[in-house]
Amino acid sequence: MKLYDTANQWTTSLLSSGIASDATGEINRFTDSLWSWITDVPMWTHVAFSLIRIIIIFILTRIAIKLINKVIERSLSGRDKSRLATNPRRFITIGELCKNVVSSVFNFIMIMLVLNEFGFNLGPLLAGAGVAGLAISFGAQSIVKDIITGFFIIFEDQFAVGDVIQTGTYKGTVQMVGLRTTRLVSWNGEVNIIPNGSIISVTNFSLSNSLAVVDIPMSMERSLDDARDLVMRATENMKTDKLEVLDVPEVLGIQTLTTGEYSLRIIAKCQPNSRSDVERAIHTAVKQELDREKERQRKDEEQKAIEEAERAAAQQAAAGEQLRTEANEARDPNISND
């Protein structure tokens, strides 16, 4: 009972002090402000137009991204008919990169426009983004240069995987072409990883047909016509026997001349990146023909020696037969009288 009486007295004192009337007033004011906010036609009109503008911005952004992606795909499909058709993954890579860049740029613009519709002040935000981008660009200048150079290497078809190229002091077969680095494997197995930004000029040995050039030394004792015939006999079947050779090798003539020997220059049109193999094949064919010629000369000499031996034996046998005949004639007077 004492607790009930205490609570009753406290409630009576609150009512007498006017707190209940203040709470009722606060509720009324909140209700009035809420009703005013709900019935604020200009505010809701502004919100509706803002939502409409946001929806339009979103739709236009999606349409712009789709259209630009279609243009990128059509452009890359046109270039797909070039030599790079053998490596379609490069077009997929560059296409996806372009699409990601376009999507990022347009989505950033869309977010800025949406924030503007919500009343955000974009000036400080853009200024901060500009300062941050400038700092990043200065810090990652070499990386940006490598990526931009790698993009144009892939897009302009300067070289592809499997091509033999030379850039600066590096020469080898392209093993990998990336947006930041290029990997070369030299003929002796060394792997060179080159930043794309350091690639200033490139010599590509795999884009067009090569020309094998060989100088064959000949002794002065051999006539020019004989040397030409030997080379032509050695290389006449190379076009059919070796797929890399596109035409029958041609003897241009004397390239160098000394008192002891002269050299014949031979050229042969061959497939890209096969010059060294064809030159070695020409050297091998000429050496084999020289060996066959020496073998023929040896056999001819042996045959001539055999023929001379047989001729000498025949002459010796004939001389012996004549001596026997003369001896018989000397012993038989009847034959001598006859």
C-alpha positions as a Python dict, from the first residue, in 0.01 Angstrom:
ca = {
    (1, 'M'): (0, 0, 0),
    (2, 'K'): (280, 237, 70),
    (3, 'L'): (422, 181, -286),
    (4, 'Y'): (81, 243, -445),
    (5, 'D'): (35, 564, -250),
    (6, 'T'): (380, 684, -349),
    (7, 'A'): (312, 622, -723),
    (8, 'N'): (-24, 795, -700),
    (9, 'Q'): (129, 1099, -540),
    (10, 'W'): (403, 1114, -808),
    (11, 'T'): (146, 1094, -1093),
    (12, 'T'): (-60, 1367, -929),
    (13, 'S'): (244, 1589, -899),
    (14, 'L'): (337, 1535, -1271),
    (15, 'L'): (-13, 1629, -1383),
    (16, 'S'): (-11, 1928, -1162),
    (17, 'S'): (327, 2040, -1299),
    (18, 'G'): (210, 2042, -1668),
    (19, 'I'): (439, 1774, -1809),
    (20, 'A'): (144, 1586, -1955),
    (21, 'S'): (23, 1896, -2131),
    (22, 'D'): (374, 1951, -2279),
    (23, 'A'): (383, 1591, -2411),
    (24, 'T'): (44, 1639, -2568),
    (25, 'G'): (167, 1956, -2734),
    (26, 'E'): (476, 1783, -2871),
    (27, 'I'): (264, 1505, -3017),
    (28, 'N'): (40, 1757, -3183),
    (29, 'R'): (330, 1948, -3330),
    (30, 'F'): (489, 1627, -3464),
    (31, 'T'): (159, 1522, -3619),
    (32, 'D'): (117, 1863, -3779),
    (33, 'S'): (472, 1860, -3923),
    (34, 'L'): (426, 1507, -4052),
    (35, 'W'): (101, 1601, -4217),
    (36, 'S'): (261, 1910, -4366),
    (37, 'W'): (548, 1697, -4503),
    (38, 'I'): (306, 1444, -4649),
    (39, 'T'): (90, 1712, -4809),
    (40, 'D'): (387, 1919, -4939),
    (41, 'V'): (302, 1903, -5311),
    (42, 'P'): (608, 2101, -5441),
    (43, 'M'): (846, 1881, -5244),
    (44, 'W'): (688, 1560, -5373),
    (45, 'T'): (683, 1702, -5723),
    (46, 'H'): (1057, 1773, -5698),
    (47, 'V'): (1119, 1419, -5565),
    (48, 'A'): (913, 1267, -5845),
    (49, 'F'): (1100, 1463, -6112),
    (50, 'S'): (1431, 1369, -5947),
    (51, 'L'): (1338, 1001, -5953),
    (52, 'I'): (1234, 1030, -6316),
    (53, 'R'): (1564, 1200, -6400),
    (54, 'I'): (1758, 927, -6213),
    (55, 'I'): (1572, 655, -6404),
    (56, 'I'): (1638, 834, -6733),
    (57, 'I'): (2007, 873, -6644),
    (58, 'F'): (2031, 502, -6563),
    (59, 'I'): (1857, 398, -6885),
    (60, 'L'): (2068, 630, -7101),
    (61, 'T'): (2385, 502, -6935),
    (62, 'R'): (2292, 141, -7006),
    (63, 'I'): (2204, 226, -7367),
    (64, 'A'): (2530, 416, -7419),
    (65, 'I'): (2735, 126, -7276),
    (66, 'K'): (2554, -125, -7498),
    (67, 'L'): (2603, 86, -7812),
    (68, 'I'): (2973, 146, -7749),
    (69, 'N'): (3026, -224, -7672),
    (70, 'K'): (2862, -311, -8004),
    (71, 'V'): (3095, -68, -8182),
    (72, 'I'): (3397, -227, -8011),
    (73, 'E'): (3283, -579, -8105),
    (74, 'R'): (3222, -480, -8466),
    (75, 'S'): (3559, -307, -8490),
    (76, 'L'): (3744, -608, -8349),
    (77, 'S'): (3548, -852, -8567),
    (78, 'G'): (3664, -649, -8870),
    (79, 'R'): (4025, -677, -8762),
    (80, 'D'): (3973, -1047, -8689),
    (81, 'K'): (4004, -1108, -9065),
    (82, 'S'): (4366, -996, -9058),
    (83, 'R'): (4671, -1203, -8966),
    (84, 'L'): (4571, -1202, -8600),
    (85, 'A'): (4286, -1442, -8675),
    (86, 'T'): (4527, -1717, -8563),
    (87, 'N'): (4520, -1578, -8210),
    (88, 'P'): (4160, -1476, -8126),
    (89, 'R'): (4229, -1465, -7751),
    (90, 'R'): (4411, -1136, -7803),
    (91, 'F'): (4096, -982, -7949),
    (92, 'I'): (3894, -1116, -7657),
    (93, 'T'): (4141, -960, -7415),
    (94, 'I'): (4146, -619, -7581),
    (95, 'G'): (3767, -624, -7628),
    (96, 'E'): (3702, -701, -7263),
    (97, 'L'): (3952, -432, -7159),
    (98, 'C'): (3777, -168, -7373),
    (99, 'K'): (3436, -275, -7244),
    (100, 'N'): (3552, -253, -6882),
    (101, 'V'): (3696, 95, -6937),
    (102, 'V'): (3375, 216, -7105),
    (103, 'S'): (3158, 65, -6831),
    (104, 'S'): (3370, 221, -6553),
    (105, 'V'): (3367, 567, -6711),
    (106, 'F'): (2993, 574, -6777),
    (107, 'N'): (2905, 430, -6436),
    (108, 'F'): (3122, 695, -6269),
    (109, 'I'): (2942, 968, -6463),
    (110, 'M'): (2605, 815, -6371),
    (111, 'I'): (2694, 809, -5998),
    (112, 'M'): (2803, 1173, -6011),
    (113, 'L'): (2475, 1276, -6176),
    (114, 'V'): (2270, 1076, -5925),
    (115, 'L'): (2454, 1236, -5632),
    (116, 'N'): (2387, 1574, -5789),
    (117, 'E'): (2017, 1492, -5797),
    (118, 'F'): (2031, 1419, -5425),
    (119, 'G'): (2180, 1762, -5363),
    (120, 'F'): (2541, 1667, -5289),
    (121, 'N'): (2806, 1927, -5362),
    (122, 'L'): (3028, 1760, -5623),
    (123, 'G'): (3294, 2031, -5635),
    (124, 'P'): (3503, 1912, -5335),
    (125, 'L'): (3452, 1549, -5436),
    (126, 'L'): (3575, 1604, -5791),
    (127, 'A'): (3862, 1817, -5667),
    (128, 'G'): (3970, 1543, -5425),
    (129, 'A'): (3939, 1278, -5697),
    (130, 'G'): (4149, 1493, -5930),
    (131, 'V'): (4424, 1537, -5672),
    (132, 'A'): (4422, 1163, -5593),
    (133, 'G'): (4433, 1073, -5964),
    (134, 'L'): (4722, 1314, -6020),
    (135, 'A'): (4917, 1161, -5732),
    (136, 'I'): (4852, 810, -5858),
    (137, 'S'): (4951, 903, -6213),
    (138, 'F'): (5283, 1046, -6094),
    (139, 'G'): (5351, 743, -5877),
    (140, 'A'): (5255, 487, -6143),
    (141, 'Q'): (5379, 672, -6453),
    (142, 'S'): (5589, 382, -6583),
    (143, 'I'): (5307, 132, -6529),
    (144, 'V'): (5060, 352, -6718),
    (145, 'K'): (5314, 391, -7000),
    (146, 'D'): (5364, 14, -7017),
    (147, 'I'): (4989, -53, -7026),
    (148, 'I'): (4920, 208, -7296),
    (149, 'T'): (5208, 78, -7510),
    (150, 'G'): (5092, -282, -7462),
    (151, 'F'): (4740, -183, -7565),
    (152, 'F'): (4861, -38, -7895),
    (153, 'I'): (5099, -332, -7955),
    (154, 'I'): (4803, -569, -7936),
    (155, 'F'): (4557, -345, -8118),
    (156, 'E'): (4790, -251, -8407),
    (157, 'D'): (4913, -609, -8457),
    (158, 'Q'): (5279, -515, -8426),
    (159, 'F'): (5372, -873, -8334),
    (160, 'A'): (5200, -1186, -8210),
    (161, 'V'): (5283, -1494, -8007),
    (162, 'G'): (5519, -1714, -8208),
    (163, 'D'): (5673, -1428, -8410),
    (164, 'V'): (6048, -1380, -8415),
    (165, 'I'): (6126, -1016, -8337),
    (166, 'Q'): (6414, -794, -8236),
    (167, 'T'): (6380, -491, -8014),
    (168, 'G'): (6696, -317, -7908),
    (169, 'T'): (6953, -582, -7819),
    (170, 'Y'): (6691, -854, -7759),
    (171, 'K'): (6601, -1103, -8029),
    (172, 'G'): (6389, -1413, -7994),
    (173, 'T'): (6052, -1579, -8028),
    (174, 'V'): (5755, -1406, -7864),
    (175, 'Q'): (5621, -1631, -7591),
    (176, 'M'): (5370, -1394, -7432),
    (177, 'V'): (5226, -1051, -7512),
    (178, 'G'): (5066, -876, -7214),
    (179, 'L'): (4941, -528, -7143),
    (180, 'R'): (5245, -453, -6926),
    (181, 'T'): (5527, -685, -7038),
    (182, 'T'): (5639, -893, -7336),
    (183, 'R'): (5826, -1221, -7296),
    (184, 'L'): (6092, -1326, -7550),
    (185, 'V'): (6274, -1659, -7568),
    (186, 'S'): (6610, -1641, -7746),
    (187, 'W'): (6746, -1920, -7965),
    (188, 'N'): (6963, -2052, -7680),
    (189, 'G'): (6673, -2066, -7432),
    (190, 'E'): (6718, -1736, -7246),
    (191, 'V'): (6389, -1577, -7139),
    (192, 'N'): (6379, -1197, -7162),
    (193, 'I'): (6090, -1009, -6995),
    (194, 'I'): (6067, -661, -7147),
    (195, 'P'): (5839, -380, -7018),
    (196, 'N'): (5623, -261, -7305),
    (197, 'G'): (5708, 101, -7232),
    (198, 'S'): (6073, 36, -7323),
    (199, 'I'): (5984, -106, -7666),
    (200, 'I'): (6062, 183, -7899),
    (201, 'S'): (6116, 4, -8231),
    (202, 'V'): (6050, -356, -8336),
    (203, 'T'): (6185, -564, -8624),
    (204, 'N'): (5945, -849, -8701),
    (205, 'F'): (6098, -1136, -8897),
    (206, 'S'): (5771, -1329, -8929),
    (207, 'L'): (5543, -1096, -9125),
    (208, 'S'): (5673, -1150, -9481),
    (209, 'N'): (5869, -1406, -9681),
    (210, 'S'): (6239, -1432, -9608),
    (211, 'L'): (6532, -1446, -9849),
    (212, 'A'): (6807, -1697, -9777),
    (213, 'V'): (7148, -1578, -9899),
    (214, 'V'): (7442, -1820, -9920),
    (215, 'D'): (7798, -1768, -10053),
    (216, 'I'): (7970, -2089, -10164),
    (217, 'P'): (8351, -2072, -10204),
    (218, 'M'): (8497, -2244, -10511),
    (219, 'S'): (8854, -2320, -10609),
    (220, 'M'): (9003, -2127, -10900),
    (221, 'E'): (9078, -2459, -11067),
    (222, 'R'): (8703, -2516, -11114),
    (223, 'S'): (8545, -2335, -11405),
    (224, 'L'): (8249, -2103, -11352),
    (225, 'D'): (8014, -2315, -11564),
    (226, 'D'): (8114, -2628, -11375),
    (227, 'A'): (8052, -2454, -11042),
    (228, 'R'): (7710, -2332, -11159),
    (229, 'D'): (7614, -2680, -11273),
    (230, 'L'): (7722, -2829, -10941),
    (231, 'V'): (7513, -2580, -10740),
    (232, 'M'): (7210, -2624, -10964),
    (233, 'R'): (7230, -3003, -10935),
    (234, 'A'): (7253, -2972, -10557),
    (235, 'T'): (6952, -2740, -10516),
    (236, 'E'): (6718, -2838, -10801),
    (237, 'N'): (6494, -3054, -10577),
    (238, 'M'): (6486, -2831, -10269),
    (239, 'K'): (6152, -2675, -10358),
    (240, 'T'): (5978, -3012, -10346),
    (241, 'D'): (6186, -3171, -10071),
    (242, 'K'): (6173, -2881, -9822),
    (243, 'L'): (5841, -2710, -9751),
    (244, 'E'): (6006, -2390, -9629),
    (245, 'V'): (6154, -2320, -9975),
    (246, 'L'): (5905, -2134, -10195),
    (247, 'D'): (6108, -2124, -10517),
    (248, 'V'): (6406, -2300, -10672),
    (249, 'P'): (6730, -2140, -10546),
    (250, 'E'): (6894, -1907, -10796),
    (251, 'V'): (7266, -1857, -10860),
    (252, 'L'): (7331, -1484, -10894),
    (253, 'G'): (7699, -1510, -10985),
    (254, 'I'): (8039, -1437, -10840),
    (255, 'Q'): (8021, -1244, -10513),
    (256, 'T'): (8389, -1233, -10412),
    (257, 'L'): (8708, -1309, -10602),
    (258, 'T'): (9065, -1372, -10486),
    (259, 'T'): (9371, -1528, -10647),
    (260, 'G'): (9299, -1862, -10485),
    (261, 'E'): (8921, -1891, -10492),
    (262, 'Y'): (8590, -1723, -10577),
    (263, 'S'): (8245, -1747, -10417),
    (264, 'L'): (7908, -1793, -10580),
    (265, 'R'): (7607, -1619, -10427),
    (266, 'I'): (7287, -1825, -10407),
    (267, 'I'): (6948, -1685, -10305),
    (268, 'A'): (6627, -1868, -10223),
    (269, 'K'): (6283, -1730, -10135),
    (270, 'C'): (6151, -1903, -9825),
    (271, 'Q'): (5876, -1881, -9569),
    (272, 'P'): (5893, -1630, -9282),
    (273, 'N'): (6132, -1712, -9002),
    (274, 'S'): (6297, -2000, -9193),
    (275, 'R'): (6598, -1822, -9340),
    (276, 'S'): (6858, -1989, -9119),
    (277, 'D'): (6715, -2337, -9181),
    (278, 'V'): (6712, -2288, -9558),
    (279, 'E'): (7066, -2150, -9560),
    (280, 'R'): (7186, -2454, -9366),
    (281, 'A'): (6995, -2678, -9606),
    (282, 'I'): (7166, -2514, -9907),
    (283, 'H'): (7508, -2558, -9747),
    (284, 'T'): (7427, -2923, -9674),
    (285, 'A'): (7302, -2989, -10027),
    (286, 'V'): (7612, -2835, -10188),
    (287, 'K'): (7841, -3030, -9952),
    (288, 'Q'): (7660, -3354, -10033),
    (289, 'E'): (7690, -3283, -10405),
    (290, 'L'): (8062, -3217, -10364),
    (291, 'D'): (8094, -3548, -10178),
    (292, 'R'): (7905, -3727, -10456),
    (293, 'E'): (8125, -3562, -10712),
    (294, 'K'): (8438, -3676, -10529),
    (295, 'E'): (8291, -4025, -10501),
    (296, 'R'): (8222, -4028, -10875),
    (297, 'Q'): (8574, -3906, -10945),
    (298, 'R'): (8714, -4177, -10716),
    (299, 'K'): (8508, -4444, -10889),
    (300, 'D'): (8608, -4308, -11229),
    (301, 'E'): (8971, -4319, -11127),
    (302, 'E'): (8932, -4671, -10995),
    (303, 'Q'): (8754, -4775, -11314),
    (304, 'K'): (9021, -4608, -11522),
    (305, 'A'): (9291, -4782, -11320),
    (306, 'I'): (9114, -5116, -11369),
    (307, 'E'): (9079, -5052, -11741),
    (308, 'E'): (9444, -4954, -11766),
    (309, 'A'): (9542, -5264, -11570),
    (310, 'E'): (9327, -5478, -11795),
    (311, 'R'): (9469, -5306, -12102),
    (312, 'A'): (9822, -5356, -11974),
    (313, 'A'): (9744, -5720, -11895),
    (314, 'A'): (9596, -5766, -12241),
    (315, 'Q'): (9896, -5599, -12401),
    (316, 'Q'): (10127, -5815, -12190),
    (317, 'A'): (9933, -6127, -12286),
    (318, 'A'): (9941, -6028, -12653),
    (319, 'A'): (10316, -5965, -12632),
    (320, 'G'): (10365, -6303, -12466),
    (321, 'E'): (10156, -6474, -12730),
    (322, 'Q'): (10357, -6308, -13003),
    (323, 'L'): (10682, -6418, -12842),
    (324, 'R'): (10555, -6773, -12819),
    (325, 'T'): (10447, -6763, -13180),
    (326, 'E'): (10783, -6633, -13291),
    (327, 'A'): (10958, -6897, -13083),
    (328, 'N'): (10745, -7172, -13238),
    (329, 'E'): (10812, -7043, -13584),
    (330, 'A'): (11185, -7044, -13512),
    (331, 'R'): (11174, -7413, -13402),
    (332, 'D'): (10952, -7541, -13692),
    (333, 'P'): (11125, -7510, -14034),
    (334, 'N'): (10813, -7612, -14223),
    (335, 'I'): (10617, -7328, -14076),
    (336, 'S'): (10903, -7094, -14145),
    (337, 'N'): (10919, -7209, -14511),
    (338, 'D'): (10551, -7153, -14548),
}
